[in-house]
Amino acid sequence: MEQNQLDPETFSCSICLDLLKDPVAIPCGHSYCMKCIKTQWDEEDQKGIHSCPQCRETFIPRPVLKKNTMLAALVEQLKKTGLQAAAAADHCYAGPEDVACDFCTGRKLKAIKSCLVCLVSYCKNHLQPHLDVPGMKKHKLVEPTKNLQENICSRHDEVMKMFCRTDQKSICYLCPVDEHKGHDTVSAAAERTERQRELEERRGNIQQRIQDREEDVKLLQQEVEAINHSADKTVEDSEKIFTQLIRLLQKRSSEVKQQIRSQQETEVSRVKDVQEKLEQEITELKRKDAELEQLSHTEDHNQFLLNYPSLPALSESTHSSSINIRPLRHFEDVTAAVSKLRDKLQDVLRDKWTNISLMVTEVDVLLSEPQPKTRTEFLKYSCEITMDPNTTNKMLKLSEGNRKVRWMNQKQFYSNHPDRFTDKYQVLSRESLTGRCYWEVKWSGIVSVSVAYKNISRAGRGNECKFGRNDKSWALDCNGSKFGHNNIWTSISGPVSSRLGVYLDHTAGLLSFYNVSETMTLLHRVQTTFTQPLLAGVGFWGWPHGSSAEFIKPN
């Protein structure tokens, strides 16, 4: 038999349908790839019975598989001499996911084209008439498709070659007579041309957007690199600066230590020098005292009188009769001075640290999200505000967990505190506000709703303390319907409702006030630059009998 007449299936595995690999013959005589039959029998292990996938003969126990070396050699030889090419044709058979040739009988080959006129799919062999017969050459051939029957009109059982623009659906040539009578109909080809033009235009737009987005991605990648470089450089520089500060403090500490030790040595030396001279004087005095004592015991009066004048006179002491010791402070004043320095450094660090933190949080390289418009969007940025008792004027009383404040007709008991407003009926929040924040205030009486920097003045009756009358605060006079900053006042349109919403975008320098109801009505908006974190505030004006304000929890 000629080699090219061999059936490739003779040397194919009936499990994988491919040319045999490591062929094995099982007891019934059929051959398989070793891996294929092992996998098959592994699945049958639980049953305890193993079978041939072709003849279904069963085997107990599981047969031992050994490579059929003769068959393997034959397969390898056939691969070299052309069987591989014949076996490759096996790959032309249609699988479950392929479009099968409608003309093939038995095992169907893959279709290579579908005809939109015949509504049939063809393999290479059965397509030949469409390539040779003149009448068929005009048929529309497309890539194989399983959806050919969708081109048949379900009402008239005709090919749909027209398109109804009125109903936006494909129709056959009979549809305009009845169901689509009077509709705007065109040929499917004409509609395709129009849609193709639109498609190309949309593709052009999409491709342009892709190009734009790719440029944006490049820019963002560059920005990431710039951010990382800037952050790394800043961290490095900051560490150097802090290291310098630490070394400076260590140097000053060493100098103070050295100075103290030097002064210690000097003072100890002075004291010991005086101490040594005093001890010498004591020794001399004791010697003279001994001589006098000896003379005092002389019984011979003449001998006593003879020796007494010869005794040397007592020399005057080189030191005062008493040592003046200062109060026992010694170097304690130095400790106090160092402590004072520490406190000042802590104050500087605390004040400047806020600015440093603010500078870090203000790094914002991307455009922020759109500003909120609906109350639901505002509530995403809601924050709970409580008032700081240490800032509360003594005529104001806090309640509801320090969320509500009322003006009282008599002073309340508050301890003295440097943060307290002494004369202005005002109070500030505990919370520092940065980023995006939203809160609501329910008010009555004569009230101003404000924001202010922490360093606003607290003591006195001047404008430097009052909300809205200095460059450190912004205030909405709810009762007077006006807004003030740096003592410049602007009237606002419409009355202020009893429920006021305040929105702050610190980074964008945006401060807005709203009447709160089912819709958000803008009363006033400020665009500026905030250089410090802000505190929320409430103030009372004039004689605000019965006035109150409450930071309510938005819901």
Helices and strands as residue ranges (DSSP letters): G 3-5, G 8-11, E 23-25, E 31-33, H 34-44, E 50-51, E 58-59, H 69-81, H 83-88, G 89-92, E 113-115, E 120-122, H 128-132, H 134-137, E 141-142, G 148-151, E 162-164, E 169-171, G 175-177, E 185-187, H 188-296, H 301-307, G 308-310, H 332-361, H 375-379, G 389-391, E 396-399, E 404-407, E 426-433, E 436-444, E 447-453, E 473-477, E 482-485, E 488-491, E 499-505, E 510-516, E 520-527, E 534-540, E 548-552
